[in-house]
């Protein structure tokens, strides 16, 4: 699955594909297991083969939870800053259901990029997409109503509503679960 995702963006020789697969280790998380805890160093970059995760931050003073992102099949679940700098993370990543990952540790990741330089392009493409999604989210959170944010969420991530609990989607959108229910009822009555 990961190799086919990569081949959509860059070409790898059969030898590079074989070498590539030697760098990754499978890992399975059960529902509720943590991939990363606040204060720990993100030691691996993680590609989601199956399942779903949430990345979130808990405000120590208020106890409020901020959902940063969700990750499902074909997505990445990593604290990029912590992984890159090998410094403690400020957020958690937790499995929402049984999840299978392919992982690569920091040192192996550096070796992989040195061994197969074209992968620098692939990971740049992934990071550009991630950055664009963050910018869009910032604009929508600051300049649009909750109803507009929900409509954009549905249009951008149509696969999420059936797989992610509504209260988590509400948190991601910065609204209460009750308000999201009202928006959904209005949308369904139209």
VENDA-V567412 format. One record per residue. SS is DSSP state (h for helix, s for strand, l for the rest). PHI is phi in radians with two decimals (999 if undefined). BURIAL is + if it has 9 or more other ideal C-beta (glycine too) atoms within 8 Angstrom, else -. Layout:
ss: (SS:SS)
phi: (PHI:PHI)
burial: (BURIAL:BURIAL)
//
This chain:
ss: (l:h:h:h:h:h:h:l:l:l:l:l:l:h:h:h:h:h:h:h:h:l:l:l:s:s:s:s:s:l:l:l:l:s:s:s:l:l:l:l:s:l:l:s:s:s:s:s:s:s:l:s:s:s:s:s:s:s:l:l:l:l:l:l:s:s:s:s:s:s:s:s:l:l:l:s:l:l:l:h:h:h:h:h:h:l:l:s:l:l:l:s:s:s:s:l:l:l:s:s:s:s:s:s:s:h:h:h:h:h:h:h:h:h:h:l:l:l:h:h:h:h:h:h:h:h:h:h:h:h:h:h:h:h:h:h:h:h:h:h:h:h:h:l:l:h:h:h:h:h:h:h:h:h:h:h:l:l:l:l:l:l:l:l:l:h:h:h:h:h:h:h:h:l:l:l:h:h:h:h:h:h:h:h:h:h:h:h:h:l)
phi: (999:-1.12:-1.10:-1.18:-1.10:-1.12:-1.17:-1.23:-2.00:-2.46:-1.68:-2.22:-1.23:-0.98:-1.17:-1.14:-1.10:-1.12:-1.12:-0.93:-1.14:-1.32:-1.54:-1.88:-2.15:-1.33:-2.53:-2.05:-1.97:-1.51:-0.91:1.61:-1.18:-1.70:-1.46:-2.59:-2.01:-0.91:1.68:-1.57:-1.51:-1.32:-1.51:-2.30:-1.64:-2.29:-1.77:-1.48:-1.49:-2.69:1.80:-2.74:-2.30:-2.20:-1.91:-2.62:-2.14:-1.95:-1.22:-1.11:-1.42:-1.79:1.39:-1.19:-1.81:-2.00:-1.39:-1.53:-2.87:-1.98:-2.39:-2.15:-0.83:1.47:-1.89:-1.88:-2.29:-2.69:-1.55:-1.04:-1.12:-1.12:-1.12:-1.10:-1.67:0.88:-2.18:-1.03:-1.38:-1.81:-2.40:-1.94:-2.24:-2.32:-1.29:-1.53:-2.74:-0.97:-2.33:-1.94:-2.16:-1.95:-2.10:-2.41:-1.41:-1.03:-1.11:-1.13:-1.07:-1.11:-1.14:-1.05:-1.14:-1.23:-1.34:-2.30:-1.00:-1.10:-1.20:-0.99:-1.11:-1.02:-1.21:-1.14:-1.05:-1.08:-1.15:-1.10:-1.11:-1.10:-1.11:-1.08:-1.13:-1.12:-1.08:-1.07:-1.11:-1.04:-1.07:-1.12:-1.16:-1.59:-2.13:-2.25:-1.29:-1.04:-1.07:-1.17:-1.11:-1.17:-1.07:-1.15:-1.03:-1.10:-1.23:-1.39:-2.23:-1.11:-1.45:-1.34:-0.94:-1.42:-2.07:-1.99:-0.99:-1.03:-1.12:-1.32:-1.09:-1.03:-1.07:-1.02:-1.43:1.36:-2.30:-1.35:-1.08:-1.13:-1.17:-1.09:-1.06:-1.12:-1.07:-1.12:-1.10:-1.09:-1.10:-1.28:-1.45:-1.43)
burial: (-:+:+:-:+:+:+:-:-:+:-:+:-:-:-:+:+:-:+:+:-:-:+:+:-:+:+:-:+:-:-:-:+:+:+:+:-:+:-:-:-:+:-:+:+:+:+:+:+:-:+:+:+:+:+:+:+:+:+:-:-:-:-:-:+:+:+:-:-:+:+:+:-:-:+:+:+:+:+:-:-:+:+:-:-:-:-:-:+:-:+:+:+:+:+:+:-:+:+:+:+:+:+:+:-:+:-:+:+:-:+:+:+:-:-:+:-:+:+:-:+:+:+:-:+:+:+:-:-:+:-:-:+:-:-:+:-:-:+:+:+:-:-:+:-:+:-:+:+:+:-:+:+:+:-:-:-:-:-:+:+:-:-:+:-:+:-:+:+:+:+:+:+:-:+:-:+:-:+:+:+:-:+:+:-:-:-:-:-:-)
//
